[in-house]
Structures are given as C-alpha cells and as structure tokens.
C-alpha cells in the first residue's frame, strides 16, 4: 500500500499495514518510493500521511478514543 507524505508529497510504501490500522500506533514503518534504489525503511508519523488522493487517514486509524463521544451520546456501555 502506498500513502503520500503530506508535507513533501512523496510516496511512502507502507511496510507494516497492521500498524497503519492500529489506532494505538502513532507511527508506521515505511520507505520512500523514489529513485532507482530502494531507501532503507524508517518510521513515519501517521499524522503526516494522507492517501494519494490527499484524503486524510480515517480517524479510527489514528485516534484510539474515536468512539468516546458516541458512547457518551448513546449511553452504551461497550
């Protein structure tokens, strides 16, 4: 899977998709997809990544408390 770095517009290959979907993980391991040689993998902050269409990542991938407001509103208890 490829995402784009918000700041630079560079493509980033996601090497650990499980971390991408985990709202408790703030970083993913990936590498830039540029040039002829593959660069070494490194950590990327999920906040700084977007889809190639410039859409932000879903809140449920970056915020472990994304349902807290919904639970308070409905009065549900898990």
Secondary structure, DSSP 8 states (H G I E B T S, - for coil): -EEEETTT--EEEES-HHHHH-TT--EEEEEE--SSS----EEEEGGGEE-TTS-B--HHHH-TTTTHHHHHHHT---
